[in-house]
Amino acid sequence: MLLMHSRRENLIQCMAMIWILASGIMETQAGKMLISDRGASRIRIADLDGSNLRTLIPSAGTNVRGIAIDIKRNLLFYADNGGNDIYQAKLDGSDRESIVSTGLRFPADLALDKESSKIYWCDRDNDRIERSDYDGKNRETVIETESPYYLDLDLTQKKLYWGDFSGGNIFRTSLPNAESTEKIVSGLIRTRGIKVDPKGGYFYWCDRNTHKIQRKPINGGEIEDLYTGLDTPHGMTLDISAKKVYWVDTGTNSIDGIGAQAVSRGDMDGSGKQEVLASLSQPWDLTLDTRVTNYGEWTKRRFRKDADAALTSPESDPDKDQKSNLLEYFSGTNPFVFGNKEMLSLTKSSPYMELSYRMTSQPILDISVNIEGSENLLDWVINSQDIEDLGISLGEESVLINKRFNYQTGAKRSEQIRLKISLIDP
């Protein structure tokens, strides 16, 4: 894939430079779903399309429930209300230990404030939501509320969301001290799996007894049905960048709904067909590690399992925005959202050309990026000695890389500059 600049024109020229990826470039926890399988008393792990399902923590507890991870600190947390414990472990399942083991009566769900290294949890039978440090110290009650069951944090607007066990309500309060509380949804039957998308402007939930995934605007509006005809939808999570909602269905209503006793996903606006990813014993909750390290993991995150190979190929352009899948992968953008095709910005200041390009902040390992120059569009050379790094700017999904290129060296002048992007065989 080439991003090209000429002193006579700006041009993005796409061409196929596809090499076969080796399978399994490294053993990693990236690109994974982590699932509390209550029926099997295990924590399970699978790829984001449900493949490669395996056990991460066997004998995790007698009634495993909510699960959450902090990728930067390599930590996994989950609740077991059979033993009334909250556990911490490494992302690979090792070094498991109970961090809260007293004063609990049915810990049901967890959420993390990663900025402050705080863990929040619902205690259904103690009628309260609590928090503590990651190690269980500095424990305190956030709010007393009847039978809290699922919760989520909106750290952008400093809000805490939760639903009750059987009242059919969803509540919201301010953080850190719960100074104002409001009921924002009522009239549901059994609310489960609360999740918030602050920038997208919606909060999401499961209603296990109407067999639906639903959402509502944060600032008020009508409830939307996203996916219906389910069995017992329970825990859920969002992949906001990929615009996907994932949920587990315990199957305990026994109505043979779509995706019973399985993990499913769909589009966050409900536009696409439900995709059943993996069958389990009795999945209760899940969370995602959305990092990807190679193109194969990226396609599992972004495309349906049954997507045609032609659609997922690096040279394909699903949204017709003149950015191929390879460029979307490289730049950290969504292959199904039409975007500005211009990725390369250049400014001439003789004898230099300052160039900036955006690259994904994901830890991808299978891509090669080279700046090349040519005076005739036929012979291209890598002029690494003439390239100076000017620094980077961090974004949520990408980094902006800034460089300076000396296009006039010796007797030759590089009339054209291009950014050569290709997949490599790791």
URDAHU-V516981 format. One record per residue. N is the residue number from 0. PHI is phi in whole degrees, 0 to 359 (none if undefined). Layout:
BEGIN
n->N phi->PHI
n->N phi->PHI
END
This chain:
BEGIN
n->0 phi->none
n->1 phi->239
n->2 phi->249
n->3 phi->244
n->4 phi->230
n->5 phi->240
n->6 phi->295
n->7 phi->264
n->8 phi->198
n->9 phi->257
n->10 phi->210
n->11 phi->252
n->12 phi->241
n->13 phi->259
n->14 phi->211
n->15 phi->280
n->16 phi->224
n->17 phi->258
n->18 phi->246
n->19 phi->287
n->20 phi->281
n->21 phi->285
n->22 phi->282
n->23 phi->64
n->24 phi->291
n->25 phi->194
n->26 phi->281
n->27 phi->211
n->28 phi->270
n->29 phi->292
n->30 phi->65
n->31 phi->224
n->32 phi->259
n->33 phi->244
n->34 phi->229
n->35 phi->272
n->36 phi->259
n->37 phi->299
n->38 phi->295
n->39 phi->259
n->40 phi->57
n->41 phi->225
n->42 phi->259
n->43 phi->251
n->44 phi->220
n->45 phi->207
n->46 phi->294
n->47 phi->292
n->48 phi->260
n->49 phi->89
n->50 phi->283
n->51 phi->57
n->52 phi->292
n->53 phi->205
n->54 phi->272
n->55 phi->264
n->56 phi->231
n->57 phi->284
n->58 phi->48
n->59 phi->287
n->60 phi->161
n->61 phi->272
n->62 phi->205
n->63 phi->289
n->64 phi->230
n->65 phi->298
n->66 phi->217
n->67 phi->207
n->68 phi->224
n->69 phi->239
n->70 phi->295
n->71 phi->298
n->72 phi->261
n->73 phi->59
n->74 phi->233
n->75 phi->235
n->76 phi->231
n->77 phi->205
n->78 phi->252
n->79 phi->231
n->80 phi->273
n->81 phi->290
n->82 phi->258
n->83 phi->53
n->84 phi->228
n->85 phi->244
n->86 phi->250
n->87 phi->237
n->88 phi->211
n->89 phi->285
n->90 phi->298
n->91 phi->272
n->92 phi->90
n->93 phi->277
n->94 phi->56
n->95 phi->288
n->96 phi->209
n->97 phi->280
n->98 phi->255
n->99 phi->224
n->100 phi->223
n->101 phi->234
n->102 phi->70
n->103 phi->257
n->104 phi->219
n->105 phi->80
n->106 phi->293
n->107 phi->246
n->108 phi->203
n->109 phi->232
n->110 phi->212
n->111 phi->245
n->112 phi->261
n->113 phi->289
n->114 phi->293
n->115 phi->255
n->116 phi->56
n->117 phi->244
n->118 phi->246
n->119 phi->250
n->120 phi->211
n->121 phi->271
n->122 phi->246
n->123 phi->299
n->124 phi->276
n->125 phi->268
n->126 phi->55
n->127 phi->202
n->128 phi->250
n->129 phi->241
n->130 phi->212
n->131 phi->203
n->132 phi->294
n->133 phi->304
n->134 phi->268
n->135 phi->90
n->136 phi->277
n->137 phi->55
n->138 phi->285
n->139 phi->205
n->140 phi->275
n->141 phi->275
n->142 phi->203
n->143 phi->265
n->144 phi->204
n->145 phi->287
n->146 phi->49
n->147 phi->294
n->148 phi->230
n->149 phi->228
n->150 phi->210
n->151 phi->207
n->152 phi->250
n->153 phi->252
n->154 phi->282
n->155 phi->289
n->156 phi->260
n->157 phi->58
n->158 phi->231
n->159 phi->244
n->160 phi->250
n->161 phi->201
n->162 phi->241
n->163 phi->263
n->164 phi->292
n->165 phi->221
n->166 phi->273
n->167 phi->73
n->168 phi->239
n->169 phi->231
n->170 phi->239
n->171 phi->215
n->172 phi->218
n->173 phi->276
n->174 phi->247
n->175 phi->267
n->176 phi->246
n->177 phi->51
n->178 phi->282
n->179 phi->221
n->180 phi->238
n->181 phi->224
n->182 phi->270
n->183 phi->253
n->184 phi->215
n->185 phi->219
n->186 phi->86
n->187 phi->282
n->188 phi->258
n->189 phi->225
n->190 phi->280
n->191 phi->222
n->192 phi->45
n->193 phi->271
n->194 phi->218
n->195 phi->239
n->196 phi->243
n->197 phi->300
n->198 phi->287
n->199 phi->286
n->200 phi->87
n->201 phi->226
n->202 phi->240
n->203 phi->235
n->204 phi->199
n->205 phi->255
n->206 phi->246
n->207 phi->294
n->208 phi->260
n->209 phi->256
n->210 phi->64
n->211 phi->226
n->212 phi->256
n->213 phi->227
n->214 phi->209
n->215 phi->208
n->216 phi->300
n->217 phi->300
n->218 phi->270
n->219 phi->103
n->220 phi->152
n->221 phi->273
n->222 phi->285
n->223 phi->248
n->224 phi->275
n->225 phi->263
n->226 phi->222
n->227 phi->232
n->228 phi->72
n->229 phi->274
n->230 phi->262
n->231 phi->224
n->232 phi->299
n->233 phi->228
n->234 phi->272
n->235 phi->211
n->236 phi->207
n->237 phi->240
n->238 phi->252
n->239 phi->293
n->240 phi->297
n->241 phi->276
n->242 phi->58
n->243 phi->238
n->244 phi->248
n->245 phi->249
n->246 phi->212
n->247 phi->251
n->248 phi->232
n->249 phi->292
n->250 phi->74
n->251 phi->281
n->252 phi->281
n->253 phi->54
n->254 phi->250
n->255 phi->59
n->256 phi->288
n->257 phi->293
n->258 phi->82
n->259 phi->298
n->260 phi->54
n->261 phi->205
n->262 phi->259
n->263 phi->230
n->264 phi->214
n->265 phi->202
n->266 phi->283
n->267 phi->293
n->268 phi->261
n->269 phi->76
n->270 phi->283
n->271 phi->264
n->272 phi->286
n->273 phi->302
n->274 phi->241
n->275 phi->278
n->276 phi->261
n->277 phi->203
n->278 phi->266
n->279 phi->224
n->280 phi->285
n->281 phi->204
n->282 phi->295
n->283 phi->246
n->284 phi->201
n->285 phi->206
n->286 phi->216
n->287 phi->236
n->288 phi->255
n->289 phi->271
n->290 phi->297
n->291 phi->230
n->292 phi->247
n->293 phi->206
n->294 phi->296
n->295 phi->298
n->296 phi->296
n->297 phi->298
n->298 phi->293
n->299 phi->295
n->300 phi->283
n->301 phi->264
n->302 phi->242
n->303 phi->294
n->304 phi->299
n->305 phi->265
n->306 phi->296
n->307 phi->296
n->308 phi->301
n->309 phi->294
n->310 phi->287
n->311 phi->270
n->312 phi->293
n->313 phi->301
n->314 phi->272
n->315 phi->288
n->316 phi->225
n->317 phi->303
n->318 phi->265
n->319 phi->57
n->320 phi->256
n->321 phi->65
n->322 phi->240
n->323 phi->292
n->324 phi->305
n->325 phi->298
n->326 phi->291
n->327 phi->297
n->328 phi->299
n->329 phi->295
n->330 phi->267
n->331 phi->78
n->332 phi->254
n->333 phi->268
n->334 phi->291
n->335 phi->249
n->336 phi->239
n->337 phi->299
n->338 phi->222
n->339 phi->298
n->340 phi->286
n->341 phi->286
n->342 phi->248
n->343 phi->247
n->344 phi->246
n->345 phi->227
n->346 phi->228
n->347 phi->271
n->348 phi->212
n->349 phi->312
n->350 phi->265
n->351 phi->250
n->352 phi->235
n->353 phi->272
n->354 phi->233
n->355 phi->228
n->356 phi->216
n->357 phi->259
n->358 phi->230
n->359 phi->304
n->360 phi->272
n->361 phi->293
n->362 phi->278
n->363 phi->290
n->364 phi->238
n->365 phi->242
n->366 phi->227
n->367 phi->244
n->368 phi->232
n->369 phi->225
n->370 phi->263
n->371 phi->233
n->372 phi->233
n->373 phi->209
n->374 phi->253
n->375 phi->222
n->376 phi->65
n->377 phi->247
n->378 phi->254
n->379 phi->244
n->380 phi->228
n->381 phi->269
n->382 phi->260
n->383 phi->299
n->384 phi->290
n->385 phi->257
n->386 phi->251
n->387 phi->238
n->388 phi->283
n->389 phi->251
n->390 phi->111
n->391 phi->230
n->392 phi->237
n->393 phi->276
n->394 phi->235
n->395 phi->290
n->396 phi->245
n->397 phi->207
n->398 phi->237
n->399 phi->264
n->400 phi->259
n->401 phi->241
n->402 phi->223
n->403 phi->233
n->404 phi->237
n->405 phi->273
n->406 phi->272
n->407 phi->236
n->408 phi->232
n->409 phi->57
n->410 phi->273
n->411 phi->254
n->412 phi->239
n->413 phi->275
n->414 phi->291
n->415 phi->232
n->416 phi->232
n->417 phi->221
n->418 phi->255
n->419 phi->261
n->420 phi->241
n->421 phi->212
n->422 phi->282
n->423 phi->238
n->424 phi->275
n->425 phi->291
END
